Amino acid sequence: MVPFEEHKHEIDEKIIEDIDHGSDADLIVFNDDINTFDWVIQCFVEVCRLTLEEATEKTLYIHYNGHGIVRSGPYQEMVKMKDQLLDRGLTAIVGRAREN
């Protein structure tokens, strides 16, 4: 697993964090060297209301790519999920992933 800091320069170019709080946003989670696959999957199921299959796929994607969008939806809902993930020890932000 690659620490978040090693990808920060890539993230800054791909994510817009200053978005209209009334619009939709992306919940973006970053890979780390601390949390186990099982724990991240459990967090995604419980907090983000993903199926076990969805949570597993997203966890693997994040592991191999350094970060990934876990959910998208209303800004306030994504902030609540982000805060719950942070409380569980994951690294996450709410923003908007830029389309290439």
Contacts in CASP RR format, 6 or more apart in sequence:
PFRMAT RR
TARGET T0000
AUTHOR 0000-0000-0000
METHOD contacts of the structure
MODEL  1
MVPFEEHKHEIDEKIIEDIDHGSDADLIVFNDDINTFDWVIQCFVEVCRL
TLEEATEKTLYIHYNGHGIVRSGPYQEMVKMKDQLLDRGLTAIVGRAREN
1 31 0 8 1.000
1 32 0 8 1.000
1 33 0 8 1.000
1 63 0 8 1.000
2 31 0 8 1.000
2 33 0 8 1.000
2 66 0 8 1.000
3 31 0 8 1.000
3 32 0 8 1.000
3 33 0 8 1.000
4 30 0 8 1.000
4 31 0 8 1.000
4 32 0 8 1.000
4 66 0 8 1.000
4 67 0 8 1.000
4 91 0 8 1.000
7 30 0 8 1.000
7 31 0 8 1.000
7 66 0 8 1.000
7 67 0 8 1.000
11 28 0 8 1.000
11 30 0 8 1.000
11 67 0 8 1.000
13 98 0 8 1.000
14 97 0 8 1.000
14 98 0 8 1.000
15 26 0 8 1.000
15 28 0 8 1.000
15 93 0 8 1.000
15 95 0 8 1.000
15 96 0 8 1.000
15 97 0 8 1.000
15 98 0 8 1.000
16 95 0 8 1.000
16 96 0 8 1.000
16 98 0 8 1.000
17 93 0 8 1.000
17 94 0 8 1.000
17 95 0 8 1.000
17 96 0 8 1.000
19 25 0 8 1.000
19 75 0 8 1.000
19 95 0 8 1.000
19 96 0 8 1.000
20 75 0 8 1.000
21 75 0 8 1.000
21 76 0 8 1.000
22 74 0 8 1.000
22 75 0 8 1.000
22 76 0 8 1.000
23 75 0 8 1.000
24 72 0 8 1.000
24 73 0 8 1.000
24 74 0 8 1.000
24 75 0 8 1.000
25 72 0 8 1.000
25 73 0 8 1.000
25 74 0 8 1.000
25 75 0 8 1.000
25 78 0 8 1.000
25 79 0 8 1.000
25 94 0 8 1.000
25 95 0 8 1.000
25 96 0 8 1.000
26 69 0 8 1.000
26 71 0 8 1.000
26 72 0 8 1.000
26 73 0 8 1.000
26 78 0 8 1.000
26 94 0 8 1.000
26 95 0 8 1.000
26 96 0 8 1.000
26 97 0 8 1.000
27 48 0 8 1.000
27 69 0 8 1.000
27 70 0 8 1.000
27 71 0 8 1.000
27 72 0 8 1.000
27 78 0 8 1.000
27 81 0 8 1.000
27 82 0 8 1.000
27 85 0 8 1.000
27 92 0 8 1.000
27 94 0 8 1.000
28 67 0 8 1.000
28 68 0 8 1.000
28 69 0 8 1.000
28 70 0 8 1.000
28 92 0 8 1.000
28 93 0 8 1.000
28 94 0 8 1.000
28 95 0 8 1.000
28 97 0 8 1.000
29 40 0 8 1.000
29 58 0 8 1.000
29 62 0 8 1.000
29 67 0 8 1.000
29 68 0 8 1.000
29 70 0 8 1.000
29 85 0 8 1.000
29 90 0 8 1.000
29 91 0 8 1.000
29 92 0 8 1.000
30 62 0 8 1.000
30 66 0 8 1.000
30 67 0 8 1.000
30 68 0 8 1.000
30 90 0 8 1.000
30 91 0 8 1.000
30 92 0 8 1.000
30 93 0 8 1.000
31 62 0 8 1.000
31 63 0 8 1.000
31 65 0 8 1.000
31 66 0 8 1.000
31 67 0 8 1.000
32 90 0 8 1.000
32 91 0 8 1.000
34 89 0 8 1.000
35 89 0 8 1.000
35 90 0 8 1.000
37 59 0 8 1.000
37 63 0 8 1.000
39 88 0 8 1.000
40 55 0 8 1.000
40 59 0 8 1.000
40 62 0 8 1.000
40 90 0 8 1.000
41 52 0 8 1.000
41 55 0 8 1.000
41 56 0 8 1.000
41 59 0 8 1.000
42 55 0 8 1.000
43 85 0 8 1.000
43 88 0 8 1.000
43 90 0 8 1.000
44 50 0 8 1.000
44 54 0 8 1.000
44 55 0 8 1.000
44 58 0 8 1.000
44 59 0 8 1.000
44 70 0 8 1.000
45 51 0 8 1.000
45 52 0 8 1.000
45 55 0 8 1.000
47 81 0 8 1.000
47 84 0 8 1.000
47 85 0 8 1.000
47 88 0 8 1.000
48 55 0 8 1.000
48 70 0 8 1.000
48 71 0 8 1.000
48 81 0 8 1.000
48 85 0 8 1.000
50 58 0 8 1.000
50 70 0 8 1.000
50 71 0 8 1.000
58 68 0 8 1.000
58 70 0 8 1.000
61 68 0 8 1.000
62 68 0 8 1.000
62 70 0 8 1.000
68 97 0 8 1.000
69 97 0 8 1.000
70 81 0 8 1.000
70 92 0 8 1.000
71 78 0 8 1.000
71 81 0 8 1.000
72 78 0 8 1.000
75 94 0 8 1.000
78 94 0 8 1.000
78 95 0 8 1.000
79 94 0 8 1.000
81 92 0 8 1.000
82 92 0 8 1.000
82 93 0 8 1.000
82 94 0 8 1.000
85 92 0 8 1.000
86 92 0 8 1.000
END
